[in-house]
């Protein structure tokens, strides 16, 4: 089963609202917390970084560069997600 970014973002927000301990788990061990929530392993090649906002500190997430390599285009065309094997994007 694949999980898209919007779905996981909403699941994180919902879980934090229900369980304040989950916020602490995300901050202390984000990979394990995300794997627990998603019910699947995050590949080692995927870096998980948590940014906690405050009233005076906001974080904006911008999409990756629109200039994709040929291998990146193949991943997109092939329905890539972070659970797809052999998914390393070119830098």
Contact map, one row per residue, 1 for C-alpha under 8 A:
1110000000000000000000000000000000000000000000000000000000000000000000000000000000000000000
1111000000000000000000000000000000000000000000000000000000000000000000000000000010100000000
1111101100000000000000000000000000000100000000000000000000000000000000000000000010000000000
0111111100000000000000000000000000000000000000000000000000000000000000000000000010000000000
0011111110000000000000000000000000000000000000000000000000000000000000000000000000000000000
0001111111000000000000000000000000000000000000000000000000000000000000000000000000000000000
0011111111100000000000000000000000000000000000000000000000000000000000000000000000000000000
0011111111110000000000000000000000000100000000000000000000000000000000000000000000000000000
0000111111111000000000000000000000000000000000000000000000000000000000000000000000000000000
0000011111111100000000000000000000000000000000000000000000000000000000000000000000000000000
0000001111111110000000000000000000001000000000000000000000000000000000000000000000000000000
0000000111111111000000000000000000001000000000000000000000000000000000000000000000000000000
0000000011111111100000000000000000000000000000000000000000000000000000000000000000000000000
0000000001111111110000000000000000000000000000000000000000000000000000000000000000000000000
0000000000111111111001000000000000000000000000000000000000000000000000000000000000000000000
0000000000011111111111100000000000000000000000000000000000000000000000000000000000000000000
0000000000001111111100000000000000000000000000000000000000000000000000000000000000000000000
0000000000000111111100000000000000000000000000000000000000000000000000000000000000000000000
0000000000000011111111100000000000000000000000000000000000000000000000000000000000000000000
0000000000000001111111110000000000000000000000000000000000000000000000000000000000000000000
0000000000000001001111111000000000000000000000000000000000000000000000000000000000000000000
0000000000000011001111111100000010000000000000000000000000000000000000000000000000000000000
0000000000000001001111111110000000000000000000000000000000000000000000000000000000000000000
0000000000000000000111111111000000000000000000000000000000000000000000000000000000000000000
0000000000000000000011111111110010000000000000000000000000000000000000000000000000000000000
0000000000000000000001111111111111000000000000000100000000000000000000000000000000000000000
0000000000000000000000111111110000000000000000000100000000000000000000000000000000000000000
0000000000000000000000011111110000000000000000000000000000000000000000000000000000000000000
0000000000000000000000001111111110000000000000000000000000000000000000000000000000000000000
0000000000000000000000001111111111000000000000011100000000000000000000000000000000000000000
0000000000000000000000000100111111100000010000010000000000000000000000000000000000000000000
0000000000000000000000000100111111110000000000000000000000000000000000000000000000000000000
0000000000000000000001001100111111111000000000000000000000000000000000000000000000000000000
0000000000000000000000000100011111111100010000000000000000000000000000000000000000000000000
0000000000000000000000000000001111111111110000000000000000000000000000000000000000000000000
0000000000000000000000000000000111111111000000000000000000000000000000000000000000000000000
0000000000110000000000000000000011111110000000000000000000000000000000000000000000000000000
0010000100000000000000000000000001111111100000000000000000000000000000000000000000000000000
0000000000000000000000000000000000111111100000000000000000000000000000000000000000000000000
0000000000000000000000000000000000110111110000000000000000000000000000000000000000000000000
0000000000000000000000000000000000100111111000000000000000000000000000000000000000100000000
0000000000000000000000000000001001100001111101000000000000000000000000000000000001100000000
0000000000000000000000000000000000000000111111000000000000000000000000000000000001100000000
0000000000000000000000000000000000000000011111100000000000000000000000000000000000000000000
0000000000000000000000000000000000000000001111100000000000000000000000000000000000000001000
0000000000000000000000000000000000000000011111110000000000000000000000000000000001000000000
0000000000000000000000000000000000000000000111111000000000000000000000000000000000000000000
0000000000000000000000000000011000000000000001111100000000000000000000000000000000000000000
0000000000000000000000000000010000000000000000111110000000000000000000000000000000000000000
0000000000000000000000000110010000000000000000011111000000000000000000000000000000000000000
0000000000000000000000000000000000000000000000001111100000100000000000000000000000000000000
0000000000000000000000000000000000000000000000000111110000100000000000000000000000000000000
0000000000000000000000000000000000000000000000000011111111100000000000000000000000000000000
0000000000000000000000000000000000000000000000000001111111000000000000000000000000000000000
0000000000000000000000000000000000000000000000000000111111000000000000000000000000000000000
0000000000000000000000000000000000000000000000000000111111000000000000000000000000000000000
0000000000000000000000000000000000000000000000000000111111100000000000000000000000000000000
0000000000000000000000000000000000000000000000000000111111110000000000000000000000000000000
0000000000000000000000000000000000000000000000000011100011111000000000000000000000000000000
0000000000000000000000000000000000000000000000000000000001111100000000000000000000000000000
0000000000000000000000000000000000000000000000000000000000111110000000000000000000000000000
0000000000000000000000000000000000000000000000000000000000011111000000000000000000000000000
0000000000000000000000000000000000000000000000000000000000001111110000000000000000000000000
0000000000000000000000000000000000000000000000000000000000000111110000000000000000000000000
0000000000000000000000000000000000000000000000000000000000000011111100000000000000000000000
0000000000000000000000000000000000000000000000000000000000000011111100000000000000000000000
0000000000000000000000000000000000000000000000000000000000000000111110000000000000000000000
0000000000000000000000000000000000000000000000000000000000000000111111111000000000000000000
0000000000000000000000000000000000000000000000000000000000000000001111111000000000000000010
0000000000000000000000000000000000000000000000000000000000000000000111111100000000000000000
0000000000000000000000000000000000000000000000000000000000000000000111111110000000000000110
0000000000000000000000000000000000000000000000000000000000000000000111111111000000000000110
0000000000000000000000000000000000000000000000000000000000000000000111111111100000000000000
0000000000000000000000000000000000000000000000000000000000000000000001111111110000000000000
0000000000000000000000000000000000000000000000000000000000000000000000111111111100000010000
0000000000000000000000000000000000000000000000000000000000000000000000011111111100000000000
0000000000000000000000000000000000000000000000000000000000000000000000001111111100000000000
0000000000000000000000000000000000000000000000000000000000000000000000000111111100000000000
0000000000000000000000000000000000000000000000000000000000000000000000000011111110000000000
0000000000000000000000000000000000000000000000000000000000000000000000000011111111110010000
0111000000000000000000000000000000000000000000000000000000000000000000000000001111110010000
0000000000000000000000000000000000000000011001000000000000000000000000000000000111111010000
0100000000000000000000000000000000000000111000000000000000000000000000000000000111111000000
0000000000000000000000000000000000000000000000000000000000000000000000000000000111111110000
0000000000000000000000000000000000000000000000000000000000000000000000000000000001111110000
0000000000000000000000000000000000000000000000000000000000000000000000000000000000011111000
0000000000000000000000000000000000000000000000000000000000000000000000000010000111011111100
0000000000000000000000000000000000000000000010000000000000000000000000000000000000000111110
0000000000000000000000000000000000000000000000000000000000000000000000110000000000000011111
0000000000000000000000000000000000000000000000000000000000000000000010110000000000000001111
0000000000000000000000000000000000000000000000000000000000000000000000000000000000000000111
